């Protein structure tokens, strides 16, 4: 991972991608620190209230003290959270939706206290209980929402965007199990399941008014309506409910609290009561179990056919639920008028995993909202942006055509249509070059035809970026050189950055204090 450079991130986001992130929000003067909560209790009063009424014990263990403090800190953010949403809506702020299968948040308490300037208040509130903040933090489970650099970048991205006052919503999956936990057993390292939600997640809020339904399987049919327009219907689907859980992402002492929305899969019907009453218990709950598998484990083993199918279901589940959520919010305000959609929204695809969002947005605009192909494609290609994280061809996802045909038949129809229209442009750029059509096609032909998801992400986006200068250079000179020749304006670089609060102020407060004594506090927002 590159060295900390949030100031560069700020410049790149606000300048290099100005067309996508020109959010137009009302600026906050000098990023003045707003009180975390105007009407709620102070942190220490809220803490004692949660201890007394939530836990109902005279003496509390450290883990219970943590839960009470986490709930109290979240309570301090509620007013700012609400004001952020209202301000973004009032000032018609352009909203960025960051789609990622990973968010490696780590532990939230210390970072939230730091960003809200509540660390000292927290320490004072803990004194009567003879427990240190460090001990309290040790009882928080790492959120099992990510694995490595990709997830850590996503978490830092959300933190930094909130800190530089950008309206960004993260969209991810609320995995029940993380990758694994490591333990030593008789001198050997062993891995076990990471049930990070065993004791609940005190930072989340279940948003029952935002539940959407995601379709799988079934078949498609077409018909001609009375106006002579061909319409498509995805019928006979097995629908899964996507239930959102929101977590607050506080900016660094600037009054902004953005949202990380995590989707949990639930069955539309818990079980077949008739089958259950007849004694067929396994079949009665089969559909419920099949639905809940989607968000059960971060990165299921995809060496088997079932594992591959589950990965694809996770990716479509995330993409469809997130897009529906954004479209629902837009149409609630603007109805069927999509003329302003691309000026108010942009979707950043964090690696190839959520690239299926491109044909899914087309499906929603075409089949649900009634747009014609050209208008839907203009909107899609003006709101999607793709971040590539790897040069290794074997790491760029490909899905068998037969799998898509079985699981997502309407999506495959749209991918074929996108590919056909796009190859016409390739043929115009390189007339008579059949090999160029073959190597640039979204569909890789062969004994087992595959959909090249990275190619789909490029064709359907207005911006493609690498995550380091050398990486971006190699993307255009090697892996995606054909696409660079065709659309050089698409490609740009955004160097990975990490949050200086997380990696310096929180990790090494003594060094941070020394730096501040020497040069003042401005480095905390501008690391240069």
N, C-alpha and C positions, 0 to 999 in steps of 0.2 A: 504494500500500500504506500502511496506517495506521502511525502511529508505534509504536515498540517498547512493548509492554505485556504482558509475560509474566505479571506479577503479576495483571493482570486476567484473562488466560487461565486462570490457576490458579483464581481465584475462580469464573469462569463454568463451567469444567469440573466443579468439585467442588460447586458450589451450584446453578446454574441447571439443569444436567442431572444432578442428583443421582440421579434414578431410573435413568439409564443408566450412570453412571460411579461408582456407589457400590461401589468395588471390594473393600473389606473386607480389604485386605492388611495384614499386620503391618507397622507403621511402623518405619522405621529411625531410631534415636535421633539427633536433630540432624543428620540427613543426614551422618553421620560418613564421612569418606573411607576406604574400604577399599583395601587394597593391590590393585592391578590383577591381580596373579598371585601366589599363595602358593607354588606348587610349581615354576613355570617359571623359566627363567634371567632375570637382570636384562636390561633393555633393551639395554645395550651388548654383553653376552655373546651375547644372541639375535641381535643385528644382525651381529656378526662371524661367527657360525655360519651364518647365511643367506648371507652373502657368500661364505664359504669352500665350503660344500657345495652350495648351490643354483646358484651361478654358476660356481664352480670357476675363478676367474681371479685372478691375482696383482694386477692393476690393474683397477679397475672404473670405468666411466663413470658420470656423474651419474644417468642413467636407471636403471642397475642398482642404484646405491646407494638410489634411491627405492624400488624394488621390495623390496629387502632390509629397509629400514626399515618399509615398510608391513606386510610379513609379520610383522615383529617386534612392531609395535604391536598388530596383530590377535591375535597370540599372547598378549599381555598381557591381552587382554579375554576369553580363552576361559573362564577360571575364573568370572569374574563373569557371563558369559553363561549358563553352565551353572547357576550358583546362582540367577540370576534366574528361569529356567524352573522349577527345582525349587521355589523359594519360592512362585511363583505357583500352582503345582499343589498344593502342600502346604496353603496357606492358602485354597484355593478362591477365588482372586482372580477378580473379574469381568474378562473379557477384552474389550478393544475391538479390532475389526478395522477398519482404515482403508483403504477401497478407493479407489484413485486411479489414473488412467491416467498421471499425471505425478508424479515426485519429482525436483525440481531440486536435487540434493544439492550440486552444486559439487565442490570438491576436499575429500577426506575427511581427509587426514593432519593438517593444522593443527588442525582442529576436534576430532579424536580426541585429539591430544596435549594440547590445552587441557582438555578434559573429564576426562581421566584424570590430569591434573597431571604430565605426562611431558615437557613442553616443554624444560625445562632438561636433563633426562637425555638427551634426543635431541640437543641441541646439543653436549653433552659427548661423546657417542658419535661425532659427526661430525668432531670436531676432528682426529683422526689422519688423516682423509681430505681435509683442507683444503677442505671444502665447507660452505657455510652452509645453514641450514634453509630460508631463502627460496629459494635456488637449487634445493634438493632439491624443494620444493613445486612449483616451476615445471614439473617433469617429470611431474606427475600430470595425466592427462587428466580434464577435466570429465566426469562421468558423463552420458551422453546419454540421460537418462531423463525430461527435462522441457523445457519451452519458455519459460515466463514466470511470471507471478504465481501462477497456480494451482499449478504445481509447486514454486515456492519456498515458498508457504504450507504445502504438504504436508510439505516437508522440515523447516521450522521447527516445524511441529506435532509431528512425531516427536521432534525434539530436545527440545522443551519438555515433552512428556509424559514422556519418560524422566527429565528433570531434576526433575519434580515427582512422580516415583515412581508413575506410572500404567502399568498393564499394557496397552500398546498395540502391536499388530503391524501394520505397514504391508504392504499387498498391492499389487503393481504388476506391470508387464511388463518383462522384461529385453530391451529393444530392442537389436538388433545395431548399428543406425545411429541416431544422434540426428537432430535437425532438419537441420543443415548446419553447415559451417565456412566462415568468411568469409576471403578473401584478397584482396590487391591485385595486379592483373595489368596492367602498363603503365598505371597510373593509374586503373584501373577496379576496382570491387568485384565480385568473382565468388563464387559459392557452390559448394561441393563437398560430397561425402558426408562425414558425420561418423562415421568408423569408430572409435569410442572404445574398442572392445574389441580393437583390433589387437594390442596387447601384453598382453592379458589384464586381469583385474580382481583385484588382490591382496587385496581386501577380502571377496570372496565365498567361500561354501562351497556346493558342489553337494550337495543333500540327496536322494540317490537313493532313500531309504526313504520319501519323501513324494510320489512321482510319482502323479498321478491322470490319468484319461482324460476328455476333454471331447468330447461328441457334436455332430455337425453333420449337416444334411440328413436324408434318410430320410423316414419317414411315421409316423403314429400309428394305433393300432387300440385298440379297447376290448373288454372281455369281462366277463361276470358270473361271479364266483366261486361256490363252493358255499354261501357265506353270503349270497348275494344282493347282494354289493357290486360296484359297477362299478369296474373297474380299467383303467388305460391303460398301453400299452406304446409306447415310442418305438423303432421298429425300422428296420433297414436303414441305420443311421447310418454316417457316416465319422468315425471317432474320431481325435482328436489327443492325443498325450501332452503333459501339462503338467509340466515338470521344474522344481522350485524351486531357486533360488540364494539363499542367505541372506546378508545383510549386517548386522553388528552396529551398533546405534545406542546409544552410551554416554550416560548421563545425566551431569549436571555434578557430578562428584566425590561421588556418593551410592551407588555400588555397583550401580546398575541398568544392565543392558545389554539393551535391547529388540531386536526383530528387524524388518528390512525383508525381506520374502520376495518375490522377483521370479520370474515364471514365464517359462520359455522353451518354445516350441512345438517338438515333435519328432514325426516320423511314427511310428506304431505299428509299421510295417514299413519298413525302410530302402528297399528296392526289390524288384521282382518278379524273382527270380533267373532264372526260366525265360525271361522276355522279354529280360533282359540277355544271357543266353547265346545267344539267337536273333538277337542283333544289334540289337534295338529298344531302344537305350540311352535315348532320350528318354522313351518311355512307361514304362520300367522305374523311373525316378526321379521321375516326374511327381507321384505322391502325396506323396513326401518333400518335394519343392519346394513343393507347395501348402500343406502343413502348416507348413513353416518360414517361409513368407511372413507368417504371423500376427504373429510377433515380429521381423520384419526391420527395420521402419522406424517411428519415432515419427511419428504423424499422417500417414498416407498421403494423397495428394491425392484428395479425395472429390468432385471435379468430374465424375468418370466413374462409371458404374455399378459397375465393378470396384473403384474406390476406395471407394465407399460400402459395398459388401459386405465389403471388408477391414476397414473401421472397425467395422462391426457384429460381425464375427468376433472382432476384438480385444476388444471390450467384453464379449461373452459368454464368451470364453476366460478373461479375467481374473476375471469374476464367478463362473463355474462352478467353476474351479479353486480359488479362494479359499474358496468356500462348502463344497466337498467336503473341503478340508483341515480346516476348523473342525469340520465334522460328524464326520469320521473321528476326530479327537482326542476329541471328546465321546463318541461311541459306544464307543470303546475303553475308556472309564472307566465310562460309565453304561448301556451297552447300548441297548436300544430305548425306554428310559424317558426321554421328552422333557419331563417335568413340570418339570425344573429348567433347561431350556435357556435360557429367556428371562431367568432370574435370573443366569446365568453368562456371557452373551454379548450384545454389541451391535455392530452394523455401521454405520459412518459412511460414507455415500456422498458422495465429494468431487465435487460437481457432478453433472450429469445422466448422464455417461458410464457409470457402473456401475449405473444404475437398473434394468437388466435383471436384476440380482441378485434383485429382488423376486419375479418369476414363477419364476426358477430355484430359489430357496429353496423355493417352493411345490412345484415339480416334485420336488425331492429328498425333501421331507417326505411328499408324496403317493405318488409312484411307487416310490421306493427304500425308504423307511422305513415305509410303510404307514399313515400317519395319515389321518384323515378330513379333509374340507375345513375344517370349522369350527376344529378344533384346529390345523391347519396355518396357517390365516389368523391366528388369535389369536397364535401364536408369531411369524409373520412380521411382523405389524404392531407387535409389542411389541419387536422387536430392530432394526428398520431406522430410520435417521435420515438426513435428506437436507440437504446444504449446497448452497444455490443461490448461484451466483457472478455471474449476469448478469440484467439486466432486459430485454435485447433479445429479442423473440420469435423473430427469425430465428436466434438463437444457441441456442435451446432445441431439442434434437434431436427430430426426428420420423423414423420409419422407415416406408417403404412396407409395407403389409400383405402385398403379394405377395412382398416380399423375405423377410419373416419366415416366411411360409408355406413358401417354398422352403428356407430355411436352417435355421429353428428351428420346425418345425411344432408340436411339443408346447408350446413356450413361447407361441406365438400362441393355442393353445387355452386356456391358462390365463389369458392376458391378457383374452380375450373373457369368460371366466367372472368374472374380477375385475370387469371393467367392468359386466357385467350386474347383479351383486349390488350394486355401488356405485351405479349409476343408480337402483336401487330406493330407496335412501336419499335420493338427490337428489329423486326424485319425491315422496317423503313430506315432505321439507322444503319443496319448492315445488310443491304439487299443481296439476296442470293447466298447468304452464309448460313447453311443449314446447321453447321456445327455450333455457331453462336446461339442459335435458337435452342439447341439441345442443352448446352452448358449453362444457359441463363434461365431456363424454364423453372418455374416454381415446382413443377412436377418432374421428378427424376424418374425417367423410364427405366425399365429393366424387368427381371423376373418378378420382383416385388416392387411395384411403383411406390414411390415415397413423395411426401410433401415436404419440401425444404422450407422450414419455418423462418430461417434467417432471410431467405430471399423474399418471402412473403412480407416480412417486417420492413425490408428496404423498399419494396414496390409500393407499400401502402403508407409510407411515412414521408413527412416533409423534411425531417432531420434525422441523420444517422451519426452518432458520435462514438468514438473510442474513449478510453478512460485514462490514457496517458499519451503524451505527444508521440513517442515512438510507436506505440500501439496503433494510434490513429493513422500514422504514416504507413505502417505495414498493411493496415486494412485497405487503404486505397491503392497501394502498389502491388499487393499480392492477392489476398483472399477475395476482395470485392472490386478488383480492378476493372472488370467489365462494367459493373454498375457505376463506378466512378467515371469511366469514359462517357457513359450515357448521361449521367446526372451529377456532374462534379459539385454543383451547388448544394447537394444534400449533405455532404460529408463535412464534419467539423470535429473538434476535440474538446473534451471536458475532463480535465485531470481530476482523478479521485482526490477528495479532500476529507479531512476529519475535523471534528469539532474541537477547538482549543479548550472549551470548558471541560469537555469530557476527558480529554487526554492530557491536560496540564493542570487546570484549576482544581478539578476533582481528584485526579490521580496523584497530584503532588502539590498540595496546598501550601506547603512551606516554601517551595521554589516560586510558586505563583505570588506569594506575599513579598518575597525578595524582589522579584521583577517589578511589581507594582511600586514598591518603595523607591526603586531606581528610576523608573520611566513613567510612572503614572498608570492609569487604568485603561487608556484607550486601546492598548494591545488586546484586551479581552474581546473586542469586536473587530479589530483590524490587525491581524497577526503580522502584517508586513512591518 
